[in-house]
């Protein structure tokens, strides 16, 4: 896994592990303020640090886009 990913990459990461997640689900975690805006952007794309994934998972659980008992292999 690389150090960074886009919102699309993050959605794909969870989808690859069996969770139905769309790019807009990840975007919504930022738009609602549950996640702080990332330090970097590439044009319109948020660049997410892999180290921020646990915090992103918590936000996605709170938004009910991931189940509370999510199990992610890192």
Rosetta blueprint (number, residue, H / E / L):
1 X L
2 X L
3 X L
4 X E
5 X E
6 X E
7 X H
8 X H
9 X H
10 X H
11 X H
12 X H
13 X H
14 X H
15 X H
16 X H
17 X L
18 X L
19 X L
20 X L
21 X L
22 X L
23 X H
24 X H
25 X H
26 X H
27 X H
28 X H
29 X H
30 X H
31 X H
32 X L
33 X L
34 X L
35 X L
36 X L
37 X L
38 X L
39 X L
40 X E
41 X E
42 X E
43 X L
44 X L
45 X E
46 X E
47 X E
48 X E
49 X E
50 X H
51 X H
52 X H
53 X H
54 X H
55 X H
56 X H
57 X H
58 X H
59 X H
60 X H
61 X H
62 X H
63 X L
64 X L
65 X L
66 X L
67 X L
68 X L
69 X L
70 X L
71 X L
72 X L
73 X L
74 X L
